[in-house]
Amino acid sequence: MRILLLGKDGQVGWQLQRSLAPHGDVVACGRAECDLADTDRIRSVVRELRPDIVVNAAAYTAVDKAEAEPDLARQINAVAPGVLAEEAARCGALLIHYSTDYVFDGSKDAPYVESDPTGPLCFYGRSKLEGEEAIRAAGGKSLIFRTSWVFGARGENFVKTILRLARTKEHLSVIDDQIGSPTPAAMIATVSGVALAMLRHGALLAKGESRLYHLAAARPVSWCEFARTVVGLGAQAPGFALHLQPEAITPIASAEYPSAARRPLNSRLDCRRLEKDFGLRMPDWQPYLERMLQLLALKQNGY
């Protein structure tokens, strides 16, 4: 079983290298080996390797910057997944792809299920939705996981930004009217491995079947609540030396924090379909956050 993993250096891709290893021979590519902005290179890599499984963990994730770079964001998030799906279908491979909660407009009062109407508010969300549509249009076997608020010890994310600010600031304002589930990259990778095993590497999928699942941790919170938890736990870890206290983080509305891209107020994802099909129960994100802070503390202290 040969597995092509794209985006090996990202938060999720880094974790997938370990979780995919038991399932076959993993060929992991970063941008240097396969730049998703280069369509010809994508086709060349897949045709040379002829994998049984293609896992696309690469994406354009700079949400605000995408408003100023729509062509590049669309190429990586929409065109490239479609090309990958076409090439996977050509060689009979299963494609696993990761999408986002930002495909929704956030106006629903309850968690979103997979069949809910989409309506992205920003170009990043639109480009990711176009990627989903391109994959389905290719007609091959695919698994698409929509996830949210990803964090991990690898790469840049909200947790690391808050820790950096907490070292120098005594007061901070954080948005409190956007609600979602912080989702550990390690959890996404683990669930992907479980799904792959239970589907026997895609053999149990019907020809041309495309499955869509929501994959997010339990216990939605606001960005402000999440930031307070990060700072509270960070203050207990050795070596961070934080000046900021959790109670000094002030909640503000999205309207008070202007940004280039609009984001959904409700990013909650209903994961019951995923839990039912694979016998899983989505865990709370906090134990993963605690482990991440421990790892960052060890790294900071030279271990």
Buried (B, 14 or more C-beta within 10 A) or exposed (E): EBBBBBBBBBBBBBBBBEBBEEBBEBBBBBBEEBBBBBBEBBBEBBEEBEBBBBBBBBBBBBBEBBBEBEEBBBBBBBBBBBBBBBBBBBBEBBBBBBBBBBBBBBEBEEBBEBEBEBBBBBBBBBBBBBBBBBBBEBEBBBBBBBBBBBBBBBBEBBBBEBBEBBEEBEEBBBBBBBBBBBBBBBBBBBBBBBBBEEBEBBEEBEEEEBBBBBBBBEEBBBBBBBBBBBBBBBBEBEEBEBBBBBEBBEBBEBEEEEEEBBBBBBBBBBBEBBBEEBEBEBBEBBEBBBBBBBBBBBEBEEE
